[in-house]
Amino acid sequence: MSDRGNRVCPVERAGSLDNRIRRWFQNPQKILRPYIKEGMTVLEVGCGPGFFSVDMALMAGKSGQVIACDMQEGMLEKVRDKINGTELEARIKLHKCEENKIGVSNHVDFVLLFYVVHEIPNKEGLFNEIWSILRPKGQVLIVEPPFHVSKSAFEETIKKARSVGFVDTNGPNMLFHKTVILKKG
């Protein structure tokens, strides 16, 4: 039995994940602009209330798509409410995943795992599933919280990604955060 439910941010606290103050410290445009280009298909695992989803859809443009994935229907509802009636409604596909499976069959160019990998009990399964849908030359950005995830735990995560075949390079420089870019090797 997994204790994952105890580690996932509850829908009731979604406001803390989507506010103007956070944008100062974790500006989606600054963090993701080097990785997301017009026409890309982007997967966000653990999208929460859509803090990154909207900006990613703008970066991917009208010819791109964002698959905003979360295991909590309440979080997906928050994204749905945010994009309802806008042009982004056609660009952002909402997907409810399971606890141990993303369940997306679309091939993607970029995957965002922001503050989510530490919540996933089966990291090897996660990386295998991402490997199977990531296009050649695709990239995965992992960002983990500064004080919640230890250096050794983050290194273990990278080791598990390497075991699947990913090659790791430096992620964006974010003060105190642990970041890595994974590429198909």
Secondary structure as UniProt FT lines:
FT   HELIX           4..7
FT   HELIX           11..17
FT   HELIX           20..25
FT   HELIX           28..32
FT   TURN            33..35
FT   TURN            38..39
FT   STRAND          41..45
FT   TURN            48..52
FT   HELIX           53..60
FT   TURN            62..63
FT   STRAND          65..70
FT   HELIX           73..83
FT   TURN            84..85
FT   HELIX           87..90
FT   STRAND          92..96
FT   TURN            99..100
FT   STRAND          108..114
FT   HELIX           117..119
FT   HELIX           123..133
FT   STRAND          134..144
FT   TURN            146..148
FT   HELIX           151..164
FT   STRAND          166..170
FT   TURN            175..176
FT   STRAND          178..184
//
